[in-house]
Amino acid sequence: MNRRLFLGIAAASLAPAAPGSGALLLLTDEEARRIRDRVLKGDPALAAAVRKHAASALKAGPWSVTTQRPPGIDAKPNDYYSEGPYWWPDPKNPSGPYIRKDGERYPARFEANRRALGDLCEAVLALGMGTYFLGDAGCAAHAAKILSVWFVDAKTRMNPHLEYGQAIKGHNTGRGAGQIDTVSLIYAVQGIQLLRASGKLDSALETALRAWFSDYLRWMTTSRKGLDEKKAGNNHATWWTAQAAAYAGFAGDGAARKMLWEHYRTHLVPTQIRPDGSCPAEEARTNSLSYSTMNLNGYSVLCRMAQMEGVDLWRFRAPNGVSVESCFRYLLPYVLKPETWRKQQISKFSPGGTIFPGLAGLGLNSTELLRGFAAIEHSDSPLVSLVDLIVRAQAV
């Protein structure tokens, strides 16, 4: 998004998203149609972004969790496996338990499943956008192929749990924190919803996908590892809630969604946020600005999904007065000028994936946040492009 686009939005009135049962996760049916109309009528900026991502995704995949397996691990071929990024061999005891170095990623860890999942989800979103906004039947066919391989085919599918996520050698074979690996599934669900809305998602495949996400949601909300993540006091709990909300919406589990909105009110906001808008659990990290931004991206996705259902979490205030709105306004100046951040940040901060000012700017009708979103040099990803399209769709 650029300054010229922002000025166009700021000069116009913002058309509020109309929530309802037709909502497509992060956007309404009306917004999706508005974007499609503008793309098909030849808006070059909109069409180019969608076409570029779709073209790349058409050349990629399929992926399977079974393709690359870790050596010496007692897990089934269809079980997802990853290792914690910040855990290293102990130089004083090379064959002993790994030790933690927060913010320093161990390059020799097993991450093939995690990379494959991320690539898959990015492709599904891009193909869903290509199908809905461009009417490209080839995108729909390729999406069906890669979705079937990862989620449906018994030989290649991922089992719907994360018992072996972010394992730590010498400590465990998996932990609740591993669920941060599956955040990208939210955007796969967004792509699937666009495929469904286009009328190009086979009903049998849709049924199988809903069953997979329902099973994964059940594991998240009932297993020990799932419940550990739910109760985490940092971005992991935020993204656990956002994930569960996305999967519950796709699976049609209204009761789970109500529970999740309440979890936001009773746990996430009161336990994570200070009155000044800071989140101390993120600021305690060695890459504190990166983690603070990541957390607010999760809050914005969660609040946006609730908004699509007619639930206003944007303006919720806990009994002690804290609110996520204060977080967005607190952090934005540092995202725009990272050099002013005075807390620890051992790696260079990359703002390219920052989406919270766009979604929160719309949700709170905030010119300040939208101006901030326009000022960020964003990364070239389907998710950022989608948020950009959603923001553009509000200009009337």
BELNORJO-V890467 format. One record per residue. N is the residue number from 0. SS is DSSP state (H for helix, E for strand, - for the rest). D_CENTER is the distance of its C-alpha to the mean C-alpha in whole Angstrom. Layout:
N,SS,D_CENTER / N,SS,D_CENTER
This chain:
0,-,19 / 1,-,23 / 2,H,25 / 3,H,27 / 4,H,24 / 5,H,24 / 6,H,28 / 7,H,28 / 8,H,25 / 9,H,27 / 10,H,30 / 11,-,29 / 12,-,28 / 13,E,25 / 14,-,24 / 15,-,22 / 16,-,20 / 17,-,22 / 18,-,20 / 19,-,22 / 20,-,21 / 21,-,21 / 22,-,17 / 23,-,15 / 24,-,12 / 25,-,11 / 26,-,14 / 27,-,18 / 28,H,20 / 29,H,22 / 30,H,20 / 31,H,19 / 32,H,23 / 33,H,23 / 34,H,21 / 35,H,23 / 36,H,26 / 37,H,26 / 38,H,24 / 39,H,27 / 40,-,30 / 41,-,29 / 42,-,27 / 43,H,27 / 44,H,24 / 45,H,22 / 46,H,23 / 47,H,23 / 48,H,19 / 49,H,19 / 50,H,22 / 51,H,21 / 52,H,17 / 53,H,19 / 54,H,22 / 55,H,20 / 56,H,18 / 57,H,22 / 58,-,23 / 59,-,20 / 60,-,20 / 61,-,21 / 62,-,19 / 63,-,20 / 64,-,20 / 65,-,24 / 66,-,24 / 67,-,24 / 68,-,25 / 69,-,26 / 70,-,30 / 71,-,31 / 72,-,28 / 73,-,29 / 74,-,27 / 75,-,27 / 76,-,26 / 77,-,23 / 78,-,22 / 79,-,18 / 80,-,20 / 81,-,18 / 82,E,20 / 83,-,19 / 84,-,19 / 85,-,21 / 86,E,24 / 87,E,27 / 88,-,31 / 89,E,33 / 90,-,36 / 91,-,38 / 92,E,37 / 93,-,36 / 94,-,36 / 95,-,35 / 96,-,32 / 97,-,29 / 98,E,29 / 99,E,26 / 100,-,25 / 101,-,22 / 102,-,20 / 103,-,22 / 104,-,21 / 105,-,23 / 106,-,24 / 107,-,26 / 108,-,23 / 109,-,22 / 110,-,19 / 111,H,19 / 112,H,17 / 113,H,14 / 114,H,15 / 115,H,16 / 116,H,12 / 117,H,10 / 118,H,13 / 119,H,13 / 120,H,10 / 121,H,10 / 122,H,14 / 123,H,13 / 124,H,11 / 125,H,14 / 126,H,17 / 127,H,16 / 128,H,16 / 129,H,19 / 130,H,21 / 131,H,20 / 132,H,21 / 133,H,23 / 134,-,25 / 135,-,25 / 136,H,26 / 137,H,25 / 138,H,22 / 139,H,22 / 140,H,24 / 141,H,22 / 142,H,19 / 143,H,21 / 144,H,22 / 145,H,19 / 146,H,18 / 147,H,21 / 148,H,21 / 149,H,18 / 150,H,18 / 151,H,22 / 152,-,25 / 153,-,26 / 154,-,27 / 155,-,24 / 156,-,21 / 157,-,19 / 158,-,20 / 159,-,18 / 160,-,18 / 161,-,17 / 162,-,20 / 163,-,20 / 164,-,17 / 165,-,18 / 166,E,22 / 167,E,24 / 168,-,27 / 169,-,30 / 170,-,28 / 171,E,26 / 172,-,25 / 173,-,21 / 174,-,20 / 175,H,17 / 176,H,15 / 177,H,15 / 178,H,12 / 179,H,10 / 180,H,10 / 181,H,8 / 182,H,5 / 183,H,5 / 184,H,7 / 185,H,5 / 186,H,6 / 187,H,9 / 188,H,10 / 189,H,10 / 190,H,12 / 191,H,14 / 192,H,15 / 193,H,16 / 194,H,18 / 195,H,20 / 196,H,20 / 197,H,22 / 198,-,24 / 199,-,24 / 200,-,22 / 201,-,25 / 202,H,25 / 203,H,26 / 204,H,23 / 205,H,21 / 206,H,23 / 207,H,22 / 208,H,18 / 209,H,18 / 210,H,20 / 211,H,18 / 212,H,15 / 213,H,18 / 214,H,19 / 215,H,16 / 216,H,15 / 217,H,19 / 218,H,19 / 219,H,16 / 220,H,18 / 221,H,22 / 222,-,22 / 223,H,23 / 224,H,20 / 225,H,17 / 226,H,19 / 227,H,20 / 228,H,16 / 229,H,16 / 230,-,19 / 231,-,18 / 232,-,18 / 233,-,16 / 234,H,12 / 235,H,12 / 236,H,13 / 237,H,11 / 238,H,8 / 239,H,10 / 240,H,11 / 241,H,8 / 242,H,7 / 243,H,11 / 244,H,11 / 245,H,9 / 246,H,12 / 247,H,15 / 248,H,14 / 249,H,15 / 250,H,17 / 251,-,19 / 252,-,19 / 253,H,20 / 254,H,22 / 255,H,19 / 256,H,17 / 257,H,20 / 258,H,20 / 259,H,16 / 260,H,17 / 261,H,20 / 262,H,18 / 263,H,17 / 264,H,20 / 265,H,22 / 266,H,20 / 267,H,17 / 268,H,19 / 269,H,22 / 270,H,21 / 271,H,19 / 272,-,20 / 273,-,24 / 274,-,26 / 275,-,26 / 276,-,22 / 277,-,21 / 278,-,19 / 279,H,22 / 280,H,20 / 281,H,18 / 282,H,21 / 283,-,23 / 284,-,21 / 285,-,22 / 286,E,19 / 287,H,19 / 288,H,18 / 289,H,15 / 290,H,14 / 291,H,15 / 292,H,13 / 293,H,10 / 294,H,11 / 295,H,11 / 296,H,8 / 297,H,7 / 298,H,10 / 299,H,10 / 300,H,7 / 301,H,9 / 302,H,12 / 303,H,12 / 304,H,11 / 305,H,15 / 306,H,16 / 307,H,16 / 308,-,18 / 309,-,21 / 310,-,19 / 311,-,20 / 312,-,18 / 313,-,18 / 314,-,21 / 315,-,22 / 316,-,24 / 317,-,25 / 318,-,28 / 319,-,29 / 320,-,27 / 321,-,24 / 322,-,21 / 323,H,18 / 324,H,19 / 325,H,21 / 326,H,18 / 327,H,17 / 328,H,21 / 329,H,22 / 330,H,19 / 331,H,19 / 332,H,23 / 333,H,22 / 334,H,19 / 335,H,21 / 336,-,24 / 337,H,23 / 338,H,26 / 339,H,27 / 340,-,25 / 341,-,27 / 342,-,25 / 343,-,25 / 344,E,23 / 345,-,24 / 346,-,22 / 347,-,22 / 348,-,19 / 349,-,17 / 350,H,15 / 351,H,14 / 352,H,11 / 353,-,11 / 354,-,10 / 355,H,11 / 356,H,15 / 357,H,14 / 358,H,13 / 359,H,15 / 360,H,18 / 361,H,18 / 362,H,17 / 363,-,20 / 364,-,22 / 365,-,22 / 366,H,24 / 367,H,23 / 368,H,20 / 369,H,20 / 370,H,22 / 371,H,20 / 372,H,17 / 373,H,20 / 374,H,22 / 375,-,19 / 376,-,19 / 377,-,16 / 378,-,15 / 379,-,15 / 380,-,12 / 381,H,11 / 382,H,8 / 383,H,11 / 384,H,13 / 385,H,12 / 386,H,12 / 387,H,15 / 388,H,16 / 389,H,15 / 390,H,17 / 391,H,20 / 392,H,21 / 393,-,22 / 394,E,25 / 395,-,28
